[in-house]
Amino acid sequence: MSGERNLIEIQHLQQYFPAGGRGQKRRWVQAVDDVSFFIRKGETLGLVGESGCGKTTVGRTMLRLYEPTDGRILYDGEVIYDSGRCPLQNADGSPVLDENGSPKCGVKTAVDMLPFRRKMQIVFQDPYASLDPRMTIGDIVGESIDIHKLCSSKQERRERIISLLERVGLNSEHANRYPHEFSGGQRQRVGIARALAVRPEFIVCDEPVSALDVSIQAQVVNMFEDLQREMGLTYLFIAHDLSVVKHISNRIGVMYLGKLVELADSFELIAHSVHPYTRSLISAIPVADPQVARASKRIPLQGDVPSPLNPPSGCRFRTRCPYADEQCAAEVPVFREIGPGHWAACHHLDRVEGEMTPLLPVTMG
Amino acid sequence: MEHTQNTPELEKLPLGPDDFSPATASEKESLVIMRESVNFWADGLRRLRKNKIAMVSLFFILLIVIFAYILPSFWPYTYDQQIKYSENLSAFEYGKTELQRIEAGESVFPHICGTDKLGRDFAVRLMMATRVSLTVGIICSICVLVIGATYGAVAGFTGGLVDDIMMRFTDILYTIPDILLIILLSITLKPRIISLAETPGFEWMQKVGANLIAMFIVFALLYWVGMARITRSQVLVLKESEYVTAARALGAGSGRIIRKHLLTNCIGTLIVTTTLQIPAAIFTESYLSFLGLGVSAPMPSLGSLATDAVKGMNTYPHLLLLPAILISVTILVFNLFGDGLRDAFDPKLKN
């Protein structure tokens, strides 16, 4: 299913939003800080984390709906954004050095996104807010066809819209209706049809099922899987529900307060997580079997997520981590590969590993 | 008991295995009931029609429009026609010469509202005054709409420093006392407009009057501030909405986003605010005319009619009462209709 080629890659992506103040006193919400990962063609990368950890910002910044404050974005080997301040990397991840032996930065680049808008699309979380209430469903789905002039005649446009609607389980009658005449699940289908209209290769699914009720969630998730099989799509699937993400994803990344803390194969992450935050998250997944549920140990976290305006020094998780010590406050842990395809950012992996009570086997969906 | 009685009847029912086979696509199609698709305008109009107060107001507005724009064409008198010996008549009274004409067998159209001190038919003067007031109200509102909406949309859409500077500028404009500015502008503009009116192509200015043009200019300069603020706040909300983000993700440029998403979504608010601007403009025009800064004689406006009548208030109270009532009714029905429009097209603004 997953090829070897990286379809999209982000390196040291940083997204700060201004939050009042001027000059020296300017404050920034550190929504995303130094996040790097890649997605192979045809695979699904799940991104989980609690509310406000920057998952959505990563997804939108990758599409350059927000202009990144630092970092590099590559699509299919082509640089679509480079701040000019972050070091170039070799294929193995080591920094490219210049003649003096210091790390070499890329050239500041910000390409015109219009051609890439046809390849990268997004499905939004809230199906009520993401459809223009004054446009018919047909016009909403057909908007990208108009923008990119994909159809030469009105007839062709109409046929294409209807085939898209039928593809997502709606019918031609719906094309002349307005969003308020639809249920949440139907609206989300319209949102998916809109994203598919340009025949994209990569779709950011930004919590596409969070606003739907559970029975509809399953339908929509299955539809995403069918579409992926038929059209060879690549997904970044953002959610805060680990059980949905582990069902659909090949690999899963876990974010905490703007940082990627762990990234691994789905099964590997669920069964052999190494980061204390990931383990706490996984222990919170409800288990359907009461015997197993009673035997497994919950790892509750103390306190609240600190403010991204003023995140803790060093490791951002240290204020809530049972293993935290002086080193965690002083140094930012490096996000490094600790096993084949398994990355994590923690100073005390050995200690966490040592104390690990093997999690009970989790059945993969 | 009943169950056993029913059983033989059930067996008699003409049911076979065929009746339980799945429905075909065409059979399913016939069962689908499609509700008429309602768009924004149809929905708003339906709500407006249900609003009794708004509909009564609309009826009165239509009456006033007919009264002001159509009736004067059929009236046997004109607003500046002075009839000798018919000065200061009360309603349905005839002057000396007119009585002679009636005796001679001519039919003379009665002065329904009497005449003023120069012997002009007051009914037609009221109509013309209403026409002037309505025209001022509508033209000023359109000026306000065009300038305010454009300014507010640009400020809101651009955002950042541009927005800050533009909105501070409107704050400054807001602090300028408008009456003072209107008086000053009227005085300074008047000679210029009069000289401009003499150049070919601008003769119409003579007719409209320097004061009225000064008033249009002042309205265009000052009163768009409220409209600009409303439009800006709408655009600020709308441009952060997810469907605008979605449009950008599809590759839509700023022009397309403004045309297809922002304008269509705030047009309801714009219409409502413009409608509510009309009575405000009529009101301003009336009190300026009352102060003597409005239209120039012999063109009447409701405010100037009231001023003229003040001197003879005790003897001829109807000359003051009629324009006063017309001003009140016009402003009231436009406000009520505007409220109805707001409830119908922009329910969010209600609070």
Interface residues (C-beta under 8 A of the other chain):
Chain A: R60 L63 L65 M113 L114 R117 R118 Q121 I122 F124 D126 A129 S130 L131 D132 P133 R134 M135 T136 E143 S144 I147 H148 E173 N176 R177 Y178 E181 G191 R194 V198
Chain B: V32 M34 R35 S37 V38 N39 F40 S241 E242 Y243 T245 A246 A247 R248 A249 L250 G251 A252 R256 K260 H261 T264 N265
